[in-house]
Amino acid sequence: MHFVKRRHGRFKFGACEFQAASMADLAFLLLVFFVVTTTFAVEERGIPLVMPGRAPAAAPRVEASNVLEIRALAGGRLEAQGRPVALSSVRALIVQRLAANPELVVLLTTQRNAEYGLMVDVLDEIKLANCRRISLRTVK
């Protein structure tokens, strides 16, 4: 068995003969087929929050003793009730405050120039502490 190239792009392999010029077309068609039929898994989940269905006529009043304010500041700094706090201790702080006051509302205040990832990390810690009353606010 031997490969012999003939004129006009034809190859002969033993007794078989095939057209080599159409191989590029076939490869291109297969490439187009796989590109068109491939699906890409794009997940844009965002932050799962339960939003109220309808706004009440008047905003509910919350007593200051029921509010824990956590501030996400520029430079990756965090404050809870005006005191510096580490991200790793946010969950324990919220669990402790929830045990003392089940009506606790956590107010997450984020500066505009603070990192978005810091706010998401704090929000994750709040949700992991099983706090269901969360308010978000952005300040300059």
C-alpha positions in Angstrom: 0.0 0.0 0.0 1.4 3.3 -0.9 0.3 6.9 -1.2 0.6 8.4 -4.7 -0.2 12.1 -5.4 -1.8 12.6 -8.7 -2.7 15.7 -10.6 -5.5 18.1 -9.5 -5.3 17.3 -5.8 -6.3 13.7 -6.1 -4.8 11.0 -4.0 -4.8 7.3 -4.6 -4.5 4.9 -1.8 -4.3 1.4 -3.1 -7.5 1.0 -5.2 -9.3 4.0 -3.5 -9.2 7.5 -4.8 -10.5 10.6 -3.0 -10.7 14.3 -3.5 -8.3 16.2 -1.1 -9.5 19.7 -2.1 -12.8 19.2 -0.3 -11.0 18.4 3.1 -10.6 22.1 4.0 -14.3 22.7 3.3 -15.2 19.8 5.4 -13.0 20.9 8.3 -14.4 24.4 8.1 -18.0 23.1 8.1 -17.3 21.0 11.2 -15.7 23.9 12.9 -18.7 26.1 12.2 -21.1 23.4 13.3 -19.4 22.9 16.7 -19.1 26.7 17.3 -22.8 27.3 16.5 -24.1 24.3 18.6 -21.9 24.8 21.6 -23.7 26.3 24.6 -21.8 28.4 27.2 -22.9 28.2 30.9 -23.1 31.8 31.9 -24.5 32.2 35.4 -25.2 35.6 36.7 -26.7 34.9 40.0 -26.3 38.2 41.9 -27.2 38.4 45.6 -30.4 36.6 46.6 -32.5 39.0 48.5 -36.2 38.8 49.3 -37.8 42.2 48.5 -41.1 43.3 49.8 -44.0 43.0 47.4 -45.6 46.4 48.0 -44.3 49.4 49.9 -46.4 50.1 53.0 -48.0 53.5 53.3 -45.6 54.5 56.0 -42.1 53.0 56.6 -42.0 51.0 59.8 -40.2 52.6 62.6 -37.3 50.7 64.2 -36.0 51.6 67.6 -32.3 52.4 67.7 -31.7 49.6 70.2 -32.8 47.1 67.6 -30.3 48.3 65.0 -26.7 47.1 64.5 -25.0 49.3 61.9 -22.0 47.8 60.1 -20.1 50.2 57.8 -17.9 49.0 54.9 -15.4 51.8 54.4 -12.7 52.6 51.8 -9.5 50.7 52.1 -11.1 47.5 53.2 -12.0 48.7 56.7 -15.1 47.7 58.7 -16.8 49.3 61.6 -19.6 48.0 63.8 -21.5 50.6 65.9 -18.5 53.0 65.2 -15.8 50.6 66.4 -13.3 48.9 64.1 -14.1 45.2 63.5 -12.5 42.4 61.5 -14.5 40.6 58.8 -13.9 37.3 60.5 -15.6 38.5 63.7 -18.7 40.0 62.0 -20.7 36.7 62.1 -20.0 36.1 65.8 -21.0 39.6 66.6 -24.3 39.3 64.8 -25.0 35.9 66.4 -24.3 37.3 69.8 -26.6 40.3 69.2 -29.4 38.2 67.7 -29.3 35.9 70.8 -29.8 39.0 73.0 -32.4 40.7 70.7 -34.3 38.6 68.2 -35.8 41.8 66.7 -32.3 42.9 65.5 -32.0 44.7 62.2 -28.6 44.8 60.6 -27.9 48.0 58.7 -25.1 47.5 56.2 -23.8 51.0 55.2 -21.3 51.1 52.3 -19.3 54.1 51.2 -19.3 54.7 47.5 -15.5 54.3 47.2 -15.4 51.1 49.2 -14.7 47.8 47.5 -17.8 46.0 46.2 -16.3 42.6 47.3 -16.1 43.8 50.9 -19.8 44.6 50.9 -20.6 41.2 49.4 -18.4 39.5 52.0 -20.1 41.3 54.9 -23.5 40.5 53.4 -22.5 36.8 53.2 -21.5 36.9 56.9 -24.8 38.5 57.8 -26.7 35.8 56.0 -24.6 33.0 57.5 -25.4 34.4 60.9 -29.1 33.7 60.1 -30.1 37.3 60.3 -33.2 37.9 58.1 -33.7 41.6 58.8 -31.1 43.4 56.6 -31.1 46.9 55.4 -28.7 48.2 52.8 -27.6 51.8 52.4 -24.9 53.7 50.5 -23.3 56.9 51.7 -20.8 59.3 50.2 
